[in-house]
Amino acid sequence: MSAGWFRRRFLPGGPLPAPRPPRPRSSPVPYRRPRFLRGSGSGPGTADAPRRPDVRPVRSPARGRALPWNAGYAEIINAEKSEFNEDQAACGQLCIRRCEFGAEEDQEWLTSCPEEFLTGHYWALFDGHGGPAAAILAANTLHSCLRRQLEAVVEGMVATQPPMHLSGHSICPSDPQFVEEKGIRAEDLVIGALESAFQECDEVIGRELEASGQMGGCTALVAVSLQGKLYVANAGDSRAILVRKDEVRPLSSEFTPETERQRIQQLAFVYPELLAGEFTRLEFPRRLKGDDLGQKVLFRDHHMRGWSYKCVEKSDLKYPLIHGQGRQVTVLDVDQLELQEEDVVVMATDGLWDVLSNEQVARLVRSFLPGNREDPHRFSELAQMLIHSTQGKDDGLTEEGQVSYDDISVFVIPLHSQGQRSSGH
């Protein structure tokens, strides 16, 4: 409709009001670099300004700042692909409590934990798409989501085998048999907590971006050390590999397809009318009974390959849509490895893997670490060297002149130091 029609219809005899200028869209969070880079010597003006590929600075933590397990870290901004570094990183200690807690605990999560609490360590990389906002939100949020999910199942995690009912008595004497037949282990609760944390964090990011009128998203690559095992969760095209003297093992897969179980459950989630009110999409170790109402029992949903606990509601008593066993997730059992000093996990965003293969990264690791055993900062030095090798220099491993123009963030996690507490964060 024309402006003249609008004036005649709604503003007879009066001038048409001038259109309001569009309001700037505010970012849901201020732009920043990871907190452990404070004091690294590069200010915002030098670290985040667009630069030529041959002069882009590589940043690492200050030499007096230790990361968990003395892990190394380095990053480099893209070659004028965007104004800011869209990667984000986070790491620290996870304190898993056994009791209820209030909102104030979110104010500071990188704290020392009393011995009676279950503790772990956490490393994460996020690669923003359409700007850094989602990656910053994920770096600020995911560890809190994960801790809440782990605290909800911690009693089952420390049991020899996760009980069917998290609290109270089993309704069926054969409940342990059902759990055993499903092959549910304590590590499946950690896997389920990671998957649920990803889902929760995704919902938080969606709400924050929508409220601020922003678009975008991010990938997420997370490594969690807990009870002698290393869990690696990935959503997107970042990658983690295990490098040992005679082994290179992928620890993540890019764009892993959903199983048929998850596909069917997700279809039921998106189109609940297909269930006709007769079925539940949730999977349980056994068919639930009326006596299970109000009990916390094992379950999994469409976004989960691991397991968690929920309080049984009446709708859960419906006939289960899913039967049979889902596939298990392979977890790196660090306690079972005969670790050597040069055994490391390399986590990096796609900017590194666009230029280097798993085998090339492994050769660089093996060529660097044995000759630098006395350097306490060798893992950050290694992370820097991996980035430098993507900047067009002929090192005999990459093609001459081959350059990654993307943001790159790299963690190098030494497994030989597992179980040792860092002196700072």
C-alpha positions, -999 to +999 in steps of 0.1 A: +000+000+000+012+035-007+022+062+018-006+084+004-032+057+011-019+054+047-021+092+052-056+094+039-068+064+059-052+070+092-039+106+093-064+128+075-051+163+071-019+156+089+016+150+077+030+115+076+054+110+105+090+105+095+102+069+097+123+060+127+159+052+121+167+015+126+179+008+161+214-008+163+213-044+173+232-048+205+254-079+211+241-102+238+276-103+253+307-080+250+334-093+227+364-106+246+392-132+243+396-162+267+403-151+303+434-172+305+450-150+278+450-120+301+486-107+304+497-124+272+512-091+260+489-085+230+462-059+235+429-058+216+443-033+192+470-057+180+454-091+185+421-086+168+428-061+140+428-075+105+463-082+093+482-097+064+487-134+067+525-131+071+523-107+101+492-121+120+503-125+157+499-159+174+488-155+210+494-179+239+489-176+277+514-156+296+543-177+308+533-174+345+497-186+338+492-224+339+463-242+324+449-275+337+475-303+334+499-277+321+481-278+288+492-256+259+472-232+240+477-208+210+454-189+186+456-167+156+430-144+140+418-149+104+433-130+075+407-103+071+379-129+068+360-110+095+367-081+119+371-103+150+384-137+160+352-158+159+369-187+179+365-189+217+382-212+242+375-222+278+392-245+303+393-251+340+383-275+368+349-289+372+336-293+407+307-319+408+287-315+440+263-340+456+239-314+471+215-288+459+228-254+452+217-219+444+221-195+415+250-177+432+273-206+424+274-195+388+293-163+397+327-181+397+332-217+387+370-219+384+375-226+421+394-251+442+371-279+453+371-298+487+382-334+485+348-348+491+335-334+458+340-353+426+364-332+404+373-332+367+389-310+341+374-293+311+387-279+278+365-265+251+368-248+217+340-229+199+341-216+164+315-189+157+295-187+125+280-153+115+300-135+142+315-143+176+284-139+198+273-175+199+308-187+206+312-163+234+279-173+249+289-210+246+322-203+263+304-185+291+276-211+295+284-247+285+306-255+315+278-245+339+252-265+319+276-295+321+282-292+358+244-291+365+238-321+343+266-341+360+254-331+395+220-345+386+235-380+380+266-380+402+251-406+426+247-430+396+282-421+383+300-432+415+280-465+418+295-497+405+267-498+379+241-471+375+209-481+394+176-481+375+162-458+403+185-430+414+168-429+448+144-453+466+140-490+461+137-508+428+101-517+418+111-548+399+136-573+414+150-577+378+159-540+374+197-546+377+193-572+350+175-547+327+203-522+332+229-549+325+212-560+294+212-525+281+249-523+288+245-491+308+277-480+325+287-451+347+304-435+316+271-435+298+258-410+324+287-387+317+280-391+279+243-383+286+252-353+307+274-339+279+247-344+253+221-328+276+245-299+283+249-293+246+212-292+242+207-269+272+234-245+260+220-244+225+186-234+239+203-206+260+222-193+230+190-193+209+171-173+235+199-148+240+204-142+202+167-139+196+163-114+224+191-092+210+180-096+174+212-114+164+218-143+142+246-169+142+258-201+158+290-220+167+306-253+167+316-269+200+345-293+208+348-304+244+372-327+263+363-337+299+386-357+322+366-375+349+373-406+369+403-416+349+386-413+315+387-386+288+353-378+271+354-359+238+321-344+225+319-326+192+293-307+173+306-292+141+339-294+121+365-289+148+386-320+156+405-338+184+432-365+179+453-386+203+490-386+193+513-413+208+547-426+197+532-453+174+496-442+171+473-415+158+437-420+169+408-397+160+388-388+191+360-369+173+341-371+140+329-342+120+291-342+113+285-376+127+251-389+113+223-397+138+214-433+145+181-447+134+170-447+170+177-410+174+162-402+140+129-418+149+129-402+184+135-368+169+107-373+144+084-380+173+097-349+190+090-327+160+057-343+152+042-356+184+008-361+167+023-392+151+024-408+185-014-405+187-012-401+224-005-438+227+034-439+228+063-422+245+093-413+224+116-417+254+137-449+259+139-466+293+158-498+302+124-515+307+087-508+304+077-486+333+050-494+358+026-474+378+047-479+409+076-460+391+056-427+392+077-401+410+108-422+409+140-410+392+148-436+365+173-440+337+162-427+303+174-412+270+159-388+244+165-381+208+195-358+214+213-384+236+234-415+230+243-416+267+218-419+295+205-397+323+178-397+350+143-382+350+114-382+374+087-405+360+055-388+349+022-404+339+030-398+302+061-419+306+040-450+313+028-451+277+040-478+254+076-472+244+082-463+207+118-475+209+129-511+215+164-526+214+198-514+222+214-481+210+250-479+201+277-472+227+301-443+226+339-451+227+356-433+256+393-429+260+402-448+292+433-429+302+440-452+332+444-482+309+470-465+287+507-470+293+514-433+290+546-418+278+557-382+283+550-372+247+514-386+246+491-357+239+456-348+227+455-321+201+422-301+199+418-275+171+392-256+152+388-263+114+414-236+104+442-260+114+427-291+098+420-273+065+458-273+060+472-302+081+461-338+082+461-360+114+493-376+103+511-343+096+501-329+130+514-362+146+547-358+129+551-323+141+543-333+176+568-362+176+595-340+161+591-312+186+584-327+221+614-350+226+639-322+222+620-298+245+614-319+276+630-293+299+608-264+287+579-260+311+560-241+284+566-267+256+529-275+250+520-239+243+552-236+222+540-267+203+505-252+198+522-221+184+544-242+161+513-260+147+497-227+139+529-213+123+530-244+101+497-233+085+510-199+075+526-207+042+561-217+052+577-248+036+584-271+065+585-303+045+552-315+058+527-291+041+527-278+006+548-247+001+527-215+003+497-233+017+480-209+041+450-212+064+431-179+063+406-189+090+408-184+127+427-211+144+426-222+181+446-251+194+448-269+228+476-294+234+467-316+264+495-337+279+480-370+291+511-380+311+502-352+335+467-364+340+455-363+376+479-335+385+463-303+396+474-271+379+489-242+399+465-217+383+439-210+357 
